[in-house]
Amino acid sequence: MSRSNIRDLHDEGSQLGYSGEELQKWVREEWQGIQAAERESRAAERELSKLKLEAEIEASKAAAAASASAAGTTVQSVTSVVNPPKIPAFDESKDEIDTYISR
């Protein structure tokens, strides 16, 4: 029997002999179990997708490194380093604020 919705669970619980408050409790527990199982399944699928993507990235890096080594060059990761502008510190006694800010 398909247990895809609450009505199906209600019918199944009735067939098992539950009624009234017992039936409601049984349906609620079964529904929560189904929902938990679906959440776990989705989480596992996401984790699997993540692992596949990481494996593809690693394979791509390995292929790039292999082709670079075959060409006689090395592959280095690129990191961006931003150097802040070099301006002198503000000195009230000799600097005007407008001039300093415009620098």
FENSUL-V857799 format. One record per residue. N is the residue number from 1. SS is DSSP state (@ for helix, = for strand, . for the rest). PSI is psi in whole degrees, -180 to 180 (* if undefined). Layout:
{{N/SS/PSI} {N/SS/PSI}}
This chain:
{{1/./134} {2/./134} {3/./51} {4/./-18} {5/./173} {6/@/-35} {7/@/-42} {8/@/-42} {9/@/-40} {10/@/-46} {11/@/-42} {12/@/-42} {13/@/-39} {14/@/-40} {15/@/-29} {16/./-6} {17/./7} {18/./149} {19/./159} {20/@/-131} {21/@/-39} {22/@/-42} {23/@/-45} {24/@/-44} {25/@/-44} {26/@/-46} {27/@/-45} {28/@/-46} {29/@/-43} {30/@/-43} {31/@/-43} {32/@/-38} {33/@/-42} {34/@/-46} {35/@/-42} {36/@/-42} {37/@/-40} {38/@/-40} {39/@/-44} {40/@/-39} {41/@/-45} {42/@/-40} {43/@/-41} {44/@/-40} {45/@/-42} {46/@/-43} {47/@/-41} {48/@/-43} {49/@/-41} {50/@/-45} {51/@/-40} {52/@/-43} {53/@/-43} {54/@/-39} {55/@/-40} {56/@/-40} {57/@/-45} {58/@/-41} {59/@/-40} {60/@/-43} {61/@/-42} {62/@/-41} {63/@/-40} {64/@/-41} {65/@/-40} {66/@/-43} {67/@/-34} {68/@/-40} {69/@/-31} {70/@/-32} {71/@/-7} {72/./17} {73/./167} {74/./150} {75/./127} {76/./146} {77/./144} {78/./126} {79/./140} {80/./122} {81/./121} {82/./121} {83/./129} {84/./154} {85/./145} {86/./105} {87/./148} {88/./158} {89/./151} {90/./131} {91/./113} {92/./-35} {93/./-27} {94/./-11} {95/./146} {96/./137} {97/@/-40} {98/@/-42} {99/@/-43} {100/@/-45} {101/@/-39} {102/@/-25} {103/./*}}
